[in-house]
Amino acid sequence: MSFLISRRTSISIALLLFAVARSFAAEKPNIIVIMADDMGYADTGFTGSKEILTPNLDALAASGVVFRQGYANHPFCGPTRAALLSGRYQHRIGFETNPAFDPSNPIMGIDPDVTLFPKRLQNAGYVTGCVGKWHLGAAEPFHPNNRGFDYFYGFLGGGHDYFQIDLTKPVKEGYLQGLTRNDKPATFDGYLTTALSRDAARFVNDNKDKPFFLYVAYNAPHAPLQAPAEDIERYKHIPDKKRRTYAAMVDVMDRGIGEVITAVEKNGLRDNTLIFFLSDNGGPQASKQKPGKWNGSSNQPFRGGKGDLYDGGVHVPFIASWPAKIPAGTSFEPPVISIDISRTAVAAAGGSPGGKQAMEGVDLLPFVSGDQGGVPHEALYWRSGTKWSVLAADGTKQVQDNESDSPQLFFLPDDVSEANDLIASQPERSKALQESWERWDEANVPCRLLGYIDYHKQRDRFFLEAIPKAATESGYEPTVKGNFK
């Protein structure tokens, strides 16, 4: 009798614990971060586009908050991703350039000792997935499955052809390499953006019964400019061929985002799913040095584009939606930045943002809800080689970019296009901002990576010059003499 009572009691306790666990899991929001690649600020409906159709992004923006001063951590790809996933300024970890695609190089990637925020979410009970572009190192130590992601489908380099894989053609940055699904080679059918969207939706369906984090990193609308013919035809009214193809690429990405959101809705998860969207940097714009740089994007009304520290390079479309927590139709004016996304996600998940590598972003939800007054940041900071910039919360911005021999000072609320330099009339304000930036910079470290262009030059020189020279000096006689040139 006592055995039966004990057994029944044990079963009851187990059922109670199971119910508590289910209730606890249900309170944790699912989290999705969607990142576009090289997308212009003005190329969504919610940021003013009348040319490009983005109904799913527009609906997502309307369902939550639009951050009117949303910024990327860097004016180009890899460093912004390093900042987003680490939750820290990328300068703290020596990641200030795009790493070369080299699966044999165990150094060319994000430091394995750096904790990425998906690992923090794993520790908080989440299943984690990454679909799309990685660009944080192609060797085994940097693989997403080794950096906090339970699932990965995508490519490890900085870009990919949208229609084909061709292993017979050597392309240094891996644009024709096969894709990867976890630790196995993978492929795709049709158009890459669509394949990534479908895989992301599949991840949602497969993990609907547990709290999940999904990072969807599109390579659209990054070069090469490629889109299905029927989608390009939809934009035949756009005179410029580049812009026409670019518009089609954004359109297909928007439809794919809709497919992911539909999967969330069909599984009854939408109310408790936190979704972020942003671009990794501004759209590339033509310049005197690189007239062909433009990818068809528009950053209006901002100055500059990808690679610049003017707003065109770092001011990006930036939204968050969580129906259970964020009122629809919210607009948030103070400046925010990429690392706030990961900090907000960890806070929402009940994870730990601390430790030896404490996250530097800010939990945005208390500010958006009005529970916390003031602004998330007194200032935001950028550094890219010799270029630097600082943006104060009141909209005063000081920037040292390549277009000027000395720093320039702008007041963005009155001069969003950064056309009226105030530095001569406000020297004290300029001095204070520069001193603020210098204090921030004291905690930074030198970049630990070569940029991919310089890396390939060094690598080619090594194979073409250093190895033959070393062989000659050692007296080595190759069995088959080759032409190293």
Buried (B, 14 or more C-beta within 10 A) or exposed (E): EEEEEEEEEEEEEEEEEEEEEEEEEEEBBBBBBBBBBBBBBBBBBBBEBEBBBBEBBBBBBBBBBBBBBBBBBBBBBBBBBBBBBBBBBBBBBBBBBBBBBBBEBEBBBBBEEBBBBBBBBBBBBBBBBBBBBBBBBBBBBBBBBBBBBBBBBBBBBBBBBBEEBEEEEEBBBBBBBBBBBEEEEBEBEEBBBBBBBBBBBBBBEBBBEEBBBBBBBBBBBBBBBBBBEEBBEBBEEBEEEBBBBBBBBBBBBBBBBBBBBBBBEEBEBBEBBBBBBBBBBBBBBEBEEEEEBBBBBBBBBBBBBBBBBBBBBBBBBBBBBBBEBBEEEBEBEBBBBBBBBBBBBBBBBBBBBEEEBEBBBBBBBBBBEEEBEEBBBEBBBBBBEEBBBBBBBBBBBBBBBBBEEEBBBBBBEEBBBBEEBBBEEBEEBBEBBBEBBEEBBEEBEEBBBBBBEEBBEEBEEEEEEEEBEEEEEEEEEEEEEEEEE
